[in-house]
Amino acid sequence: MLAYQLKIAFSSLRRNPVLSTLLIGGIALGIAVSTAFVTTYYMMASDPIPAKSDLLFAVQLDSWGADEPFDDERPEEAPTQLTYRDMVSIMESEIPTHQTGMYKGQLTVHPESETDRPFRAMTRLCFADFFTMFDVPFVHGGSWGARADSGPEPVVVISKETNQRLFGGGNSVGETVRIEDRDFTVVGVLAQWRPQIKYYDVNNNEFGESEEIFIPFNFNRPLELYSSGNTWGWKFYPGNEYDDFLASENVFIQMWVQLDSERQRAEYLAFLNAYTESQRELGRFERPTNNKVTPVMQWLDAREVVPDEAKLMLIIAMLFLIVCSVNLIGILLGKFLGRAPEVGVRRALGASKLSIFVQHIVECELIGLLGGVVGIALSGVALKLINGLFSDGVFVFGLDLNMVGAGVILSLVAGLLAGIYPAWRICRVAPATHLKLQ
Amino acid sequence: MIRIQNVSKIYRTEHVETHALSGFSLHVEPGEFLAVMGPSGSGKTTFLNVTGLLDSFDSGTYHLGGEDVSRLSDSEMSRIRNQKIGFIFQSFNLIPDLNVFDNVDVPLRYRGMAASARREAIEEALEIVGLSSRLKHYPSQLSGGQQQRVAVARALVGTPGLILADEPTGNLDSAMANEIMDLLEKINEMNTTVLVVTHDPELAARASRQIYLLDGRLIDMESHEAAAPLYTPAKAAGSPGAQA
């Protein structure tokens, strides 16, 4: 029966191409706008690591001064980064399944070829667990080991792009890369890895690209590498040496742990609280205990990674789709009621009200789907325009299968919304009324 | 086949009540060929609509083929229309976008028959009305008589027990009208009950029984004779668009 209903619907659309184009165009416009904004929202708000997002926790210790909170607008918030010495201390814990402190810096890479000029590479200093915790994919080799962390050993993981740039894209594991004034051995080459949101470090351009090279954290001291991201402090520290900076109350390190159970989480929080109590005895941690471990999605929410404007635009886009659909109600009503004599004949020949209703809903859904196809294509164009708004080009919105699916569902909903009243009206037409009048 | 007892149907507007059928009773045996006559406004079409389950009625009872169809759901009535009743209309009522084959196919589609069974039934029905060679023609490519023959095939195709024809010859010339009546007689000979509303006494005379409606009531011959001043068959007969 559905095949027959579809046949009738196609025939109806062919009967009046201008009207059909108008109807399909109306839906397409609504779908284009709504799909584009749903996509931007989805890419900003979706879970970046669904398999583990409940197990990975950002760590916060409120090491800020007593005079004022870390965030004046949200005084309950602890600093979103740690001091070096706090990170080093809590990394001693054996409670987490995995853990890593990290920060980003910039280092100069010297290509082997004399024709290639040295370049500044965005670098992440981290522990080996970083790669395991965040499911970082490798195309060659893998992470360095724990011994390289403690050494530290001069090993490096490079991104796919860096591998292309330095080694032409081949398997470069075992090759040497000169970084600053020393040689590092490549132990791993990443596959394409670009989390849509750089959730492991939302303090420093959450929409930015992932780093070009990764080296063991403990090279921070030999390289005397300051953070190239945000460094916040509340207390003047004496001295100009790098060690003075490391001993200061400045926060610049992101700290993540993997806790696989509630019990583990409770134990770890107790450990953090005990640690801050011990520090309080040394005159630090002047504020009330406010240590937190926050899972990924709550962390992104608390950091307001998805701007309110994106949410507002999503609502406006949905309203726009509703307006487009509602506008089509009148056109569909006229089209359907103009077909009342034919409906009368079909009713006389055995079509029930339900069958007539379904027939017209199928037609509306066909209009919706055709509009959806055009609309989804147009939304691709709209997304290109939105991408253009990000002048640095680092954030790229694009349609994936989920979004195409969402567009199709939206188009079906729009077709239903536009068609349900006209279909209801036409199915209630008394058949006898029109049989004499044809 | 049809047992209608004391059926009344009133059309109401804000200010006016029109008694289209008043205490109407009728009994039709299976296989009868019945002509329904009466002046415009006498209730013929209302009677046909009620009999064909296209319209409801206010009081009384109606049994069709032994089944009480007085108060059925829409889907039940649709099923009965589809399986037990065939309709033929004055203005043919073919669907202009569908070719002859697809027009005749419409009632079978609502029956959920397999494609091969539908094709067989359609070809047989078109064979009966002599239009086997016009399967792919659209209604606009056919003469009035041919269109009505397609409508007859559409009414026949589901092998209903009852054919209701509302002035089937009203839009046709006399030769075509006779062809259609020939077809209806042929259908009736296949033991199908046929009810024809007509203004044409000559065509009505070809039926096995004639009934007369006046002011929504069935009247007997004597009453009809008495009512003759109100009804002028010669004037009404063959006038296109004349309605009950």
Chai-1 contact restraints between the chains, C-beta under 6 A:
chainA,res_idxA,chainB,res_idxB,connection_type,confidence,min_distance_angstrom,max_distance_angstrom,comment,restraint_id
A,Y4,B,R109,contact,1.0,0.0,6.0,A-B,restraint_1
A,S11,B,D97,contact,1.0,0.0,6.0,A-B,restraint_2
A,E342,B,I95,contact,1.0,0.0,6.0,A-B,restraint_3
A,V345,B,N93,contact,1.0,0.0,6.0,A-B,restraint_4
A,A348,B,L54,contact,1.0,0.0,6.0,A-B,restraint_5
A,A348,B,F87,contact,1.0,0.0,6.0,A-B,restraint_6
A,L349,B,V106,contact,1.0,0.0,6.0,A-B,restraint_7
A,L349,B,P107,contact,1.0,0.0,6.0,A-B,restraint_8
A,G350,B,S78,contact,1.0,0.0,6.0,A-B,restraint_9
A,G350,B,R81,contact,1.0,0.0,6.0,A-B,restraint_10
A,G350,B,N82,contact,1.0,0.0,6.0,A-B,restraint_11
A,G350,B,P107,contact,1.0,0.0,6.0,A-B,restraint_12
A,G350,B,Y110,contact,1.0,0.0,6.0,A-B,restraint_13
A,A351,B,Y110,contact,1.0,0.0,6.0,A-B,restraint_14
A,S352,B,D74,contact,1.0,0.0,6.0,A-B,restraint_15
A,S352,B,S75,contact,1.0,0.0,6.0,A-B,restraint_16
A,S352,B,S78,contact,1.0,0.0,6.0,A-B,restraint_17
A,K353,B,D74,contact,1.0,0.0,6.0,A-B,restraint_18
A,P431,B,L54,contact,1.0,0.0,6.0,A-B,restraint_19
A,A432,B,N49,contact,1.0,0.0,6.0,A-B,restraint_20
A,A432,B,L54,contact,1.0,0.0,6.0,A-B,restraint_21
A,A432,B,D55,contact,1.0,0.0,6.0,A-B,restraint_22
A,L435,B,F89,contact,1.0,0.0,6.0,A-B,restraint_23
A,Q438,B,S91,contact,1.0,0.0,6.0,A-B,restraint_24
A,Q438,B,N93,contact,1.0,0.0,6.0,A-B,restraint_25
